[in-house]
Amino acid sequence: MENLHFFFLSCVVSSISFTVTEMKSFLWLRNYFENNSGCRVKKFFHSILICYYCFSHWIAFPLSLYFEINLFEGTLGLLITPFVIVWISVIMTMVVELIFKKLDK
């Protein structure tokens, strides 16, 4: 059952990160941090908001801790699990991007 939760969490991380970094609904937020990038904090947020790989880490860590998903034994598993979730979610995001590109043609 834990593996099923892991897969669903990977889907959630993939959809959130793809939506925020690629879709037009969050373009205003990406443009805000791009246009106001004189501050280091705003540059940091801009770099996260344009990269779904980077943004998925920021989503996977808190969600895996909140839902207590641990693929491996002990504390080390709590650190490794989010990286595995990100790896699976990036593969899902790449598949979604390929589908969107094929639909645009």
SVG drawing of the C-alpha trace seen along z (x, -y; Angstrom):
<svg xmlns="http://www.w3.org/2000/svg" viewBox="-5 -46 26 48">
<polyline fill="none" stroke="black" stroke-width="0.4" points="0.0,0.0 2.9,-2.3 4.1,-2.0 0.7,-3.0 0.8,-6.2 4.3,-6.8 3.0,-6.6 0.1,-9.0 2.4,-11.4 4.7,-11.4 1.7,-12.2 0.7,-15.1 4.2,-16.5 4.4,-16.2 1.1,-18.0 1.8,-20.8 5.3,-21.4 4.3,-21.3 1.3,-23.6 3.2,-26.2 6.3,-26.3 4.8,-25.8 1.1,-26.8 -0.2,-30.2 -2.2,-30.4 0.9,-31.1 2.6,-33.2 1.8,-36.4 3.8,-35.0 6.8,-34.0 6.8,-37.4 6.5,-39.2 9.7,-37.6 11.4,-38.0 10.7,-41.7 11.6,-42.4 14.8,-40.4 17.0,-43.1 16.8,-41.4 18.5,-38.1 15.4,-36.6 13.3,-37.4 16.0,-36.0 15.9,-32.8 12.2,-32.5 12.3,-33.2 14.9,-30.4 12.7,-28.0 9.5,-29.0 10.9,-28.4 12.4,-25.0 10.0,-22.1 12.8,-19.9 13.8,-22.5 10.3,-23.2 9.4,-19.6 12.0,-19.2 10.3,-22.0 7.0,-20.2 8.2,-16.6 10.0,-17.2 7.2,-18.7 4.5,-16.4 6.6,-13.3 7.1,-14.4 3.5,-15.4 2.1,-12.1 4.9,-10.1 5.9,-8.2 9.2,-6.3 10.3,-3.8 13.3,-2.7 14.0,-1.9 15.1,-4.6 15.9,-8.3 18.0,-7.9 14.8,-6.7 13.1,-10.0 15.9,-11.8 16.0,-9.5 12.3,-9.1 11.7,-12.7 14.5,-12.3 12.9,-9.1 9.5,-10.9 11.1,-13.8 12.7,-11.3 9.4,-9.6 7.6,-12.9 10.1,-14.3 9.6,-11.3 5.8,-11.9 6.3,-15.5 8.5,-14.7 5.8,-12.4 3.1,-15.1 5.3,-17.7 5.8,-15.3 2.0,-14.8 1.4,-18.6 4.0,-19.2 2.4,-16.5 -1.0,-18.1 0.3,-21.5 1.5,-20.3"/>
</svg>
